[in-house]
Amino acid sequence: MLKEFTSLFLKHTSPSRRHLTPELVLRLITPSCPLWSAPVEDSPFTDPFWGFYWPGGQATARYIMDNPAIVSGRRVLDVGCGCGAGTIAASSVRAKLAVANDIDPYAVIASKINAEMNENKIETDTNNFIGTGCSGFDVILIGDMFYDEEFGKLLFTWLTTLAKQDKLILIGDPGRHGLTESRRSQMTLLANYVLPKEAREENHGYTETSVWRLNKT
Ligand SMILES: C[S@@+](CC[C@H](N)C(=O)[O-])C[C@H]1O[C@@H](n2cnc3c(N)ncnc32)[C@H](O)[C@@H]1O
């Protein structure tokens, strides 16, 4: 599986710095890749979320790189890592441990390849952490995971429990409907970024993206 996926991944992605963290080069499915405009039935992948750097993830990674002290020396879990940028950002600013977590095993392979391209060391994990205590971690990164109301509810309830246990929860989001006003009222806005042209074109309608910290209470 690893060998076959790696060769398909290298074939269908290209290195990109056209995002909010140009310090990091990431292999992504970009407009220069034939797969970008290919019909769905021609794609060798099902739901390649790892092939894109989502606006929420871009915000979280940018924030970490601009504010290294919030993760340096701490143990960071990047839940729903996708291409792995959040984990790589955490590792690059000296997190004690940076774990790329995704229930899609291809996402953690993509994350590892992207980490290697940036000469970065990360750990990976494909377990579903939602609902668990995350005892081995101090910081939880959530990049663009509020795309669905039902899942958003599950995620938010879990994250609220973790915040009460003094874990730092950083949520990157461009304004998805799952991050409702009531949920936003329980968070502190840390930063807002204008999305680069490529990300705006890729995410029709979104022009900005933000990073929030979930409050303890
Ligand atoms: C919209 S993508 C965001 C990827 C990345 N965080 C970013 O912002 O670029 C959401 C990711 O969450 C992953 N995911 C969904 N449910 C998950 C779960 N319970 N645990 C870990 N990852 C999950 C998906 O496989 C997908 O890679």
The ligand as an SDF file (V2000), in Angstrom:
LIG
                    3D

 27 29  0  0  0  0  0  0  0  0999 V2000
  -10.9880   19.3820    5.6290 C   0  0  0  0  0  0  0  0  0  0  0  0
   -9.6520   18.3130    5.9430 S   0  0  0  0  0  0  0  0  0  0  0  0
   -8.5270   19.4020    6.7800 C   0  0  0  0  0  0  0  0  0  0  0  0
   -7.1030   18.9560    6.6710 C   0  0  0  0  0  0  0  0  0  0  0  0
   -6.0670   19.8560    7.3620 C   0  0  0  0  0  0  0  0  0  0  0  0
   -6.3160   19.9760    8.7840 N   0  0  0  0  0  0  0  0  0  0  0  0
   -6.0300   21.2210    6.7280 C   0  0  0  0  0  0  0  0  0  0  0  0
   -6.6070   22.1630    7.2980 O   0  0  0  0  0  0  0  0  0  0  0  0
   -5.4270   21.3580    5.6380 O   0  0  0  0  0  0  0  0  0  0  0  0
  -10.2900   17.3120    7.2950 C   0  0  0  0  0  0  0  0  0  0  0  0
   -9.4240   16.0960    7.6260 C   0  0  0  0  0  0  0  0  0  0  0  0
   -9.9440   15.5000    8.8150 O   0  0  0  0  0  0  0  0  0  0  0  0
   -9.8070   14.1020    8.6980 C   0  0  0  0  0  0  0  0  0  0  0  0
  -10.7190   13.4880    9.6890 N   0  0  0  0  0  0  0  0  0  0  0  0
  -12.0700   13.3640    9.6560 C   0  0  0  0  0  0  0  0  0  0  0  0
  -12.5190   12.7660   10.7870 N   0  0  0  0  0  0  0  0  0  0  0  0
  -11.4220   12.5440   11.5680 C   0  0  0  0  0  0  0  0  0  0  0  0
  -11.2130   11.9800   12.8650 C   0  0  0  0  0  0  0  0  0  0  0  0
  -12.2270   11.5180   13.6060 N   0  0  0  0  0  0  0  0  0  0  0  0
   -9.9460   11.9070   13.3440 N   0  0  0  0  0  0  0  0  0  0  0  0
   -8.8990   12.3430   12.6250 C   0  0  0  0  0  0  0  0  0  0  0  0
   -9.0220   12.8830   11.3710 N   0  0  0  0  0  0  0  0  0  0  0  0
  -10.2680   12.9920   10.8700 C   0  0  0  0  0  0  0  0  0  0  0  0
  -10.1160   13.8260    7.2460 C   0  0  0  0  0  0  0  0  0  0  0  0
   -9.6120   12.5690    6.8310 O   0  0  0  0  0  0  0  0  0  0  0  0
   -9.4020   15.0190    6.5790 C   0  0  0  0  0  0  0  0  0  0  0  0
   -8.0680   14.7010    6.2550 O   0  0  0  0  0  0  0  0  0  0  0  0
  1  2  1  0
  2  3  1  0
  2 10  1  0
  3  4  1  0
  4  5  1  0
  5  6  1  0
  5  7  1  0
  7  8  2  0
  7  9  1  0
 10 11  1  0
 11 12  1  0
 11 26  1  0
 12 13  1  0
 13 14  1  0
 13 24  1  0
 14 15  1  0
 14 23  1  0
 15 16  2  0
 16 17  1  0
 17 18  1  0
 17 23  2  0
 18 19  1  0
 18 20  2  0
 20 21  1  0
 21 22  2  0
 22 23  1  0
 24 25  1  0
 24 26  1  0
 26 27  1  0
M  CHG  2   2   1   9  -1
M  END
$$$$
